[in-house]
């Protein structure tokens, strides 16, 4: 890269010879002015107003126009005697955190290249000092006839310098913000945050100048004698009548463009309250010929049947123990009969009754049938 300025960085008593190189370049398509009737070039000529003739570059000098319109000539010799210590020096005056620099002040960017082998050591020293301190250097330098303000920072393994505007060259934002008081609701801020999160981040390297590309296509088509491509029609922006609706539509469109359903929030789950303990979820029919719908229901029914048989057996044994010894044979027969009857009855009703109800029914049935057999004997 061709250097545009040669000088040195003044870092205290350390002097670092450097070359100033442009860090940016413009890819804009430039045009020439032509005469539309015959296509002839339109050129600007430098003409002296007093002599009414064109003059050469060697005849052109500088002058300052006074308030009354008179010209005050300024020669290169006058400028060379100005008391500017930064004529060929980038003088570092301070080191500050980078966030202290207002982006409005930042201008053109340059790379500072070490000039020769002797500059390698002090150049590297300044670069590493800037890295370790996490700060930037504020410097003053003279370029193109004026003293300027600059900011030095590390970019990769190089030192870059951004031209800065002087603080008094940045205008205050007076009369820019809306005069009327505007209240923003929390719901609107939430939707704005959602839109920002949906758009997310992007690699700046993926962005490109679409206007320049389209312009180059038009130029190529006309050069080949072809019809230039037509621009696609874009929907005219409508009036924003409802800010909330506009934000919701923007969030929806952003999600669709970033992958559709993947970024969409999950649907809210339906919450159902659980039944209280001890309350049957459904009534079980007494006698059914069909199969149970689930294995869990079959297990519950089998458990209740087993509980019913056990309860009937225990109730029969208690009743037999209460009878006199001389009636043991008759009572044992009655007990067996009662137990079988109770078991069948309990089995038929076991799906709908609890363990406590089964014990009570078995005891009552035994108490009633046992005396009747005693009298008949």
Secondary structure in CASP SS format (residue, H / E / C, confidence):
PFRMAT SS
TARGET T0000
AUTHOR 0000-0000-0000
METHOD secondary structure of the structure
MODEL  1
X C 1.00
X C 1.00
X E 1.00
X E 1.00
X E 1.00
X E 1.00
X E 1.00
X E 1.00
X E 1.00
X E 1.00
X E 1.00
X C 1.00
X C 1.00
X E 1.00
X E 1.00
X E 1.00
X E 1.00
X E 1.00
X E 1.00
X E 1.00
X E 1.00
X E 1.00
X C 1.00
X C 1.00
X C 1.00
X C 1.00
X C 1.00
X C 1.00
X C 1.00
X C 1.00
X C 1.00
X C 1.00
X C 1.00
X E 1.00
X C 1.00
X C 1.00
X C 1.00
X C 1.00
X C 1.00
X C 1.00
X E 1.00
X C 1.00
X C 1.00
X C 1.00
X C 1.00
X C 1.00
X E 1.00
X E 1.00
X C 1.00
X C 1.00
X C 1.00
X C 1.00
X E 1.00
X E 1.00
X C 1.00
X C 1.00
X H 1.00
X H 1.00
X H 1.00
X C 1.00
X C 1.00
X E 1.00
X E 1.00
X E 1.00
X E 1.00
X C 1.00
X C 1.00
X C 1.00
X C 1.00
X C 1.00
X E 1.00
X E 1.00
X E 1.00
X E 1.00
X C 1.00
X H 1.00
X H 1.00
X H 1.00
X H 1.00
X H 1.00
X C 1.00
X C 1.00
X C 1.00
X C 1.00
X C 1.00
X C 1.00
X C 1.00
X C 1.00
X E 1.00
X E 1.00
X E 1.00
X E 1.00
X E 1.00
X E 1.00
X E 1.00
X E 1.00
X E 1.00
X H 1.00
X H 1.00
X H 1.00
X C 1.00
X C 1.00
X H 1.00
X H 1.00
X H 1.00
X E 1.00
X E 1.00
X E 1.00
X E 1.00
X E 1.00
X E 1.00
X E 1.00
X E 1.00
X E 1.00
X C 1.00
X C 1.00
X C 1.00
X C 1.00
X H 1.00
X H 1.00
X H 1.00
X H 1.00
X H 1.00
X H 1.00
X H 1.00
X H 1.00
X H 1.00
X H 1.00
X H 1.00
X H 1.00
X H 1.00
X H 1.00
X H 1.00
X C 1.00
X E 1.00
X E 1.00
X E 1.00
X E 1.00
X E 1.00
X E 1.00
X E 1.00
X E 1.00
X E 1.00
X C 1.00
X C 1.00
X E 1.00
X E 1.00
X E 1.00
X E 1.00
X E 1.00
X E 1.00
X E 1.00
X E 1.00
X E 1.00
X E 1.00
X C 1.00
X C 1.00
X E 1.00
X E 1.00
X E 1.00
X E 1.00
X E 1.00
X E 1.00
X E 1.00
X C 1.00
X C 1.00
X H 1.00
X H 1.00
X H 1.00
X C 1.00
X C 1.00
X C 1.00
X C 1.00
X C 1.00
X C 1.00
X C 1.00
X C 1.00
X C 1.00
X C 1.00
X C 1.00
X C 1.00
X C 1.00
X C 1.00
X C 1.00
X C 1.00
X H 1.00
X H 1.00
X H 1.00
X H 1.00
X H 1.00
X H 1.00
X H 1.00
X H 1.00
X H 1.00
X H 1.00
X H 1.00
X H 1.00
X H 1.00
X H 1.00
X C 1.00
X C 1.00
X C 1.00
X C 1.00
X H 1.00
X H 1.00
X H 1.00
X C 1.00
X C 1.00
X C 1.00
X H 1.00
X H 1.00
X H 1.00
X H 1.00
X H 1.00
X H 1.00
X H 1.00
X H 1.00
X H 1.00
X H 1.00
X H 1.00
X H 1.00
X H 1.00
X H 1.00
X C 1.00
X C 1.00
X C 1.00
X C 1.00
X C 1.00
X C 1.00
X C 1.00
X C 1.00
X C 1.00
X C 1.00
X C 1.00
X C 1.00
X C 1.00
X C 1.00
X C 1.00
X C 1.00
X C 1.00
X C 1.00
X C 1.00
X H 1.00
X H 1.00
X H 1.00
X H 1.00
X H 1.00
X H 1.00
X H 1.00
X H 1.00
X H 1.00
X H 1.00
X H 1.00
X H 1.00
X H 1.00
X H 1.00
X H 1.00
X C 1.00
X C 1.00
X H 1.00
X H 1.00
X H 1.00
X H 1.00
X C 1.00
X C 1.00
X C 1.00
X C 1.00
X C 1.00
X C 1.00
X C 1.00
X C 1.00
X C 1.00
X C 1.00
X C 1.00
X C 1.00
X C 1.00
X C 1.00
X C 1.00
X C 1.00
X C 1.00
X C 1.00
X C 1.00
X C 1.00
X C 1.00
X C 1.00
X C 1.00
X C 1.00
X C 1.00
X C 1.00
X C 1.00
X C 1.00
X C 1.00
X C 1.00
X C 1.00
X H 1.00
X H 1.00
X H 1.00
X H 1.00
X H 1.00
X H 1.00
X H 1.00
X H 1.00
X H 1.00
X H 1.00
X H 1.00
X H 1.00
X H 1.00
X H 1.00
X H 1.00
X H 1.00
X H 1.00
X H 1.00
X H 1.00
X H 1.00
X H 1.00
X H 1.00
X H 1.00
X H 1.00
X H 1.00
X H 1.00
X H 1.00
X H 1.00
X C 1.00
X C 1.00
X H 1.00
X H 1.00
X H 1.00
X H 1.00
X H 1.00
X H 1.00
X H 1.00
X H 1.00
X H 1.00
X H 1.00
X H 1.00
X H 1.00
X H 1.00
X H 1.00
X H 1.00
X H 1.00
X H 1.00
X H 1.00
X H 1.00
X H 1.00
X H 1.00
X H 1.00
X H 1.00
X H 1.00
X H 1.00
X C 1.00
X C 1.00
X C 1.00
X C 1.00
X C 1.00
X H 1.00
X H 1.00
X H 1.00
X H 1.00
X H 1.00
X H 1.00
X H 1.00
X H 1.00
X H 1.00
X H 1.00
X H 1.00
X H 1.00
X H 1.00
X H 1.00
X H 1.00
X H 1.00
X H 1.00
X H 1.00
X H 1.00
X H 1.00
X H 1.00
X H 1.00
X C 1.00
END
